[in-house]
Amino acid sequence: MSGVYFHIPFCKQLCHYCAFHKSISLQAKDDILECLKLELKLRKDYLGDTSLNTIYFGGGTPSVYQPEEIESLIDEVTKYFTIDANAEITLEANPDDLTENYLKELLKTRVNRLSVGIQSFHDEDLILMNRRHTGKEAFDAIRRAQSFGFDNISVDQIYGVPGLSMKKWKENLDLVFDLNVQHISSYHLMFDPNTIFTNKLEKGQLVEMDEEESFEQFNYLIDEARKHGFIHYEISNFSKEGYISKHNSSYWKQKKYLGIGPSAHSYNLEQREWNIAHNYKYIKAIREGECFSEKEELSEFDRFNDFVLTSLRTYWGMDLELVRKDFGEELYQHCITKSKKYLLFDHIRQEENCIILNDKGVFVSNDIMSDFFWIEEE
């Protein structure tokens, strides 16, 4: 099984923390829609002979397109791929786009999962992040979607935001749990390059949250999510039983995926590709019949490091027998040696043949994963 990802590079407003490729001008919206369909045709053979079990509309803000436009892209996918009968088809949406009329039309499409970018229910935080909805609008949008019958809903929340007290964080999570959604994606605020937040941080206009306070917020999230019946299946993702994101899990389980649109990434187990992050250069290339992307051929050690990075993020962990089978005895022994240190520090646990990060290890996961990487000697 494989997946297709559409990157929709438009937003009506620029969030101050976001580093993803997007444009707040919607001028090229029709041209991009046309080119997404053309690129699908150009790259229909990339995944080989495989069916799809996921389609994901991300961005940007995919809900800038009307439901019939989203459905037209799904129709285009069916021309070149077999879609599994139980395929998960996700649309990322902003709360203020989920009006009664939009949801009514969305019901007519094959979209069966919503991922809603809430981030916070506190208006002062939303203003700081330059989000274009209020806390009440976010809450009402989820309730409205549920009233229309959408029963597979994920919400985004950000912790570690300057000024986000523990009290406010608890209130955010209380509202999420009250909404009885099926999935939560919760990320620590990152100060990525070329964002307004990073610019403000460098000018001293923002102060990064203390690491201990961030750790407290993360731990509270983990504890409360478990109390409310959520499975912590990946560092930043929590799911009710039966609602683990199939699409995101395909990334972490080393499945093939095809990325369509400017800046979109693709992976076919042998190489990675990524499209140019420029709307008009992308449009020009696709109309000229080119797949405008850069490629990286993966060595055995690249594939091993990818495996470490993706598997250790999840509650399935890193299967040592799979390491031995796919990458050989040397890398297997390398993992055994590295694991001893983190078992001693109580950052990981070992279940049968799998190394799994515990709660303490999850918070410092980047350091652990990079330590497990195999670095080739010059």
Sequence and secondary structure as in RCSB ss.txt:
>XXXX:A:sequence
MSGVYFHIPFCKQLCHYCAFHKSISLQAKDDILECLKLELKLRKDYLGDTSLNTIYFGGGTPSVYQPEEIESLID
EVTKYFTIDANAEITLEANPDDLTENYLKELLKTRVNRLSVGIQSFHDEDLILMNRRHTGKEAFDAIRRAQSFGF
DNISVDQIYGVPGLSMKKWKENLDLVFDLNVQHISSYHLMFDPNTIFTNKLEKGQLVEMDEEESFEQFNYLIDEA
RKHGFIHYEISNFSKEGYISKHNSSYWKQKKYLGIGPSAHSYNLEQREWNIAHNYKYIKAIREGECFSEKEELSE
FDRFNDFVLTSLRTYWGMDLELVRKDFGEELYQHCITKSKKYLLFDHIRQEENCIILNDKGVFVSNDIMSDFFWI
EEE
>XXXX:A:secstr
 EEEEEEE B SS  TT  S  BS  TTHHHHHHHHHHHHHHTTTTT S  EEEEEEEES GGGS HHHHHHHHH
HHHHHS EEEEEEEEEEE GGG  HHHHHHHTTSS  EEEEEEE S HHHHHHHT SS HHHHHHHHHHHHHTT 
  EEEEEEES TT  HHHHHHHHHHHHHHT SEEEEEE    TTSHHHHHHHTTSS    HHHHHHHHHHHHHHH
HHTT EEEETTEEE TT   HHHHHHHTT  EEEESTT EEE SSEEEEE S HHHHHHHHHTT   EEEEE  H
HHHHHHHHHHHTTBSS EEHHHHHHHH HHHHHHHHHHHHHHHHTTSEEEETTEEEE HHHHHTHHHHHHHHS  
   
